[in-house]
Amino acid sequence: MRVTRGKVSHRKHKKLLGLAKGYRGSRSRLARTAKAAVLHSGQYAFQGRKNKKRDFRALWIVRISEAVKKEGINYSTFIKNLKASKIMLDRKSLADLVLNDPKTFSEVVSKVSKKS
């Protein structure tokens, strides 16, 4: 008796095409091109997760920098004085203060600028 792999192949292809759903052209319809597209999409997603962290840090730095500029000091001096005064706030929470609680942020800046 010979082995027929129809069910197995069909299941594999169906799973693969499900992952490639929404891709343009034959990438969403043909198993071989869909396989390549799904593999590449995984690589792009992996790199995208790394870039997301980089992009958010840059955004926080820009927000803090602009807010600190209004207070009369520059970003690098602010960060240096923040470390020197042992205030353990990261850039994410500082940027959040800039957006949601500017009064508290200006208090932090005044406390830090007294140190210098």
Secondary structure per residue as TSV (DSSP state, phi and psi in degrees):
chain	resnum	aa	ss	phi	psi
A	1	M	-	360.0	134.3
A	2	R	-	-91.3	155.6
A	3	V	-	-90.5	127.2
A	4	T	-	-107.0	128.9
A	5	R	-	-103.1	16.6
A	6	G	H	-55.8	-46.3
A	7	K	H	-66.0	-43.5
A	8	V	H	-63.9	-48.9
A	9	S	H	-61.3	-43.6
A	10	H	H	-61.5	-43.5
A	11	R	H	-62.5	-44.0
A	12	K	H	-61.2	-46.8
A	13	H	H	-66.2	-38.2
A	14	K	H	-63.8	-42.1
A	15	K	H	-62.7	-44.8
A	16	L	H	-63.8	-44.7
A	17	L	H	-69.1	-26.9
A	18	G	H	-65.7	-39.1
A	19	L	H	-69.3	-29.8
A	20	A	T	-93.3	10.5
A	21	K	T	-61.9	133.0
A	22	G	T	96.3	-11.4
A	23	Y	-	-73.2	156.8
A	24	R	S	-84.3	145.3
A	25	G	G	63.6	-140.9
A	26	S	G	-71.0	-12.7
A	27	R	G	-63.7	-22.6
A	28	S	G	-102.8	-1.0
A	29	R	T	-121.2	-30.7
A	30	L	-	-105.5	134.6
A	31	A	H	-61.2	-43.2
A	32	R	H	-68.0	-45.6
A	33	T	H	-71.6	-33.1
A	34	A	H	-64.4	-37.9
A	35	K	H	-62.4	-44.8
A	36	A	H	-63.8	-41.9
A	37	A	H	-65.0	-40.2
A	38	V	H	-67.7	-40.3
A	39	L	H	-60.9	-45.9
A	40	H	H	-66.1	-38.1
A	41	S	H	-63.4	-33.5
A	42	G	H	-64.1	-40.0
A	43	Q	H	-66.5	-41.5
A	44	Y	H	-65.1	-38.9
A	45	A	H	-65.7	-40.7
A	46	F	H	-61.6	-47.7
A	47	Q	H	-66.5	-35.9
A	48	G	H	-62.4	-37.0
A	49	R	H	-65.9	-34.0
A	50	K	H	-70.6	-44.1
A	51	N	H	-65.2	-31.6
A	52	K	H	-59.4	-43.9
A	53	K	H	-62.8	-42.7
A	54	R	H	-63.3	-44.9
A	55	D	H	-65.2	-42.3
A	56	F	H	-66.1	-40.8
A	57	R	H	-60.7	-42.8
A	58	A	H	-61.6	-41.0
A	59	L	H	-62.9	-44.3
A	60	W	H	-62.3	-41.6
A	61	I	H	-62.9	-42.3
A	62	V	H	-63.1	-44.5
A	63	R	H	-62.9	-44.7
A	64	I	H	-65.1	-43.9
A	65	S	H	-58.4	-45.7
A	66	E	H	-66.7	-39.9
A	67	A	H	-68.2	-37.9
A	68	V	H	-71.1	-34.2
A	69	K	H	-60.2	-37.6
A	70	K	H	-65.7	-28.0
A	71	E	H	-82.3	-11.3
A	72	G	T	102.4	7.4
A	73	I	S	-127.9	165.0
A	74	N	-	-95.4	169.1
A	75	Y	H	-61.4	-48.3
A	76	S	H	-64.3	-39.8
A	77	T	H	-63.8	-42.2
A	78	F	H	-60.1	-47.9
A	79	I	H	-64.6	-41.6
A	80	K	H	-61.0	-46.6
A	81	N	H	-68.3	-31.4
A	82	L	H	-63.7	-44.7
A	83	K	H	-65.8	-41.9
A	84	A	H	-64.6	-36.0
A	85	S	T	-86.2	6.0
A	86	K	T	56.8	37.5
A	87	I	-	-91.0	113.8
A	88	M	-	-93.1	65.5
A	89	L	-	-110.5	130.8
A	90	D	-	-85.1	172.4
A	91	R	H	-64.9	-34.4
A	92	K	H	-62.8	-47.2
A	93	S	H	-71.5	-32.8
A	94	L	H	-64.5	-44.0
A	95	A	H	-64.2	-35.9
A	96	D	H	-65.7	-40.0
A	97	L	H	-61.7	-40.8
A	98	V	H	-57.9	-44.3
A	99	L	H	-77.0	-47.6
A	100	N	H	-97.7	-23.6
A	101	D	-	-145.3	71.5
A	102	P	H	-61.1	-28.7
A	103	K	H	-64.4	-46.5
A	104	T	H	-63.4	-39.7
A	105	F	H	-62.2	-43.1
A	106	S	H	-65.9	-30.8
A	107	E	H	-65.1	-42.2
A	108	V	H	-61.8	-43.7
A	109	V	H	-63.9	-41.9
A	110	S	H	-66.6	-38.4
A	111	K	H	-63.7	-40.2
A	112	V	H	-72.5	-40.3
A	113	S	H	-71.9	-20.3
A	114	K	H	-67.6	-29.4
A	115	K	H	-65.0	-36.1
A	116	S	-	-77.3	360.0
